[in-house]
Amino acid sequence: MTVKVKVRLLGVFRGFSGKSEMDLKLEQATVRSVVQTIAVSLSKEARGLLMDAELNDPRPNALILLNGKEISVLNGLETEVKEGDEVMLIPVSHGG
């Protein structure tokens, strides 16, 4: 079953993608599949801003919300995404 999901991109994610929103159509969608679909559409440099290369995981670089809830209070990257859901990617600033 195909589901349509809206993705909102904030900060640098909007900058490198050139879009503030994307509509995706996915089969058996999870938050992980949404993020991976976005990542493969980006340049290698931009993909590095979203995905942690060593962990192959976006969570060190992005706060991810599903319908306004942070995914860590749900089922993490394995949270199921349903028709009409909204995924928001917010960049995390690192400092030292």
C-alpha positions in Angstrom: 0.0 0.0 0.0 1.4 3.4 -1.0 1.2 6.3 1.5 1.6 10.0 0.8 3.6 11.8 3.4 4.5 15.5 3.7 8.0 16.4 4.8 8.9 19.8 6.2 12.5 20.9 6.1 13.9 23.6 8.3 17.2 25.5 8.5 20.1 24.1 6.6 18.0 21.2 5.4 15.8 23.7 3.5 18.9 25.4 2.2 20.6 22.4 0.7 17.4 20.9 -0.7 16.1 24.2 -2.1 12.6 23.3 -0.7 10.8 23.9 2.5 8.3 21.0 1.9 8.3 17.7 -0.1 5.5 15.3 -0.7 6.7 11.7 -0.9 4.8 8.5 -1.9 6.3 5.4 -0.3 5.5 1.7 0.2 5.2 0.5 3.8 6.6 3.8 5.2 8.6 4.2 8.3 10.4 7.3 9.5 13.6 5.6 8.4 12.4 5.1 4.9 11.3 8.7 4.7 14.7 10.0 5.7 16.5 7.5 3.4 14.4 8.6 0.5 15.3 12.2 1.1 19.0 11.4 1.7 19.5 9.6 -1.6 18.0 12.5 -3.5 20.7 14.9 -2.1 24.3 15.6 -3.1 27.0 13.7 -1.2 27.9 16.9 0.7 24.2 17.6 1.6 23.6 14.0 2.6 26.5 14.3 5.1 24.7 17.2 6.8 21.6 15.0 7.3 23.1 11.5 7.9 25.9 10.7 10.3 28.3 8.8 8.1 29.7 6.5 10.8 26.3 5.5 12.2 24.3 5.8 9.0 21.7 7.6 11.2 20.2 11.1 11.0 19.5 11.5 14.7 22.9 13.1 15.7 22.2 15.8 13.0 18.4 16.2 13.1 15.5 16.4 15.4 12.8 14.4 13.7 9.1 15.0 14.5 6.2 13.0 13.3 2.9 14.9 13.5 4.6 17.2 16.1 6.0 14.4 18.3 9.7 13.7 18.6 10.3 10.2 17.3 12.2 9.1 20.4 8.8 9.1 22.3 7.4 6.9 19.6 9.2 4.0 18.0 12.3 5.9 16.8 13.2 5.4 13.1 11.0 2.4 12.9 7.8 4.4 13.7 5.2 3.7 11.0 4.2 6.6 8.9 0.6 6.7 7.7 -1.3 8.4 4.9 -1.3 12.2 5.4 1.3 12.2 8.2 3.9 15.0 8.4 7.6 14.4 9.1 9.6 17.5 10.1 13.4 17.6 10.0 15.0 20.2 12.2 18.8 20.6 12.1 20.7 20.1 15.4 23.5 22.6 16.0 26.8 21.2 17.3 29.3 23.2 19.2 32.5 22.8 20.9 
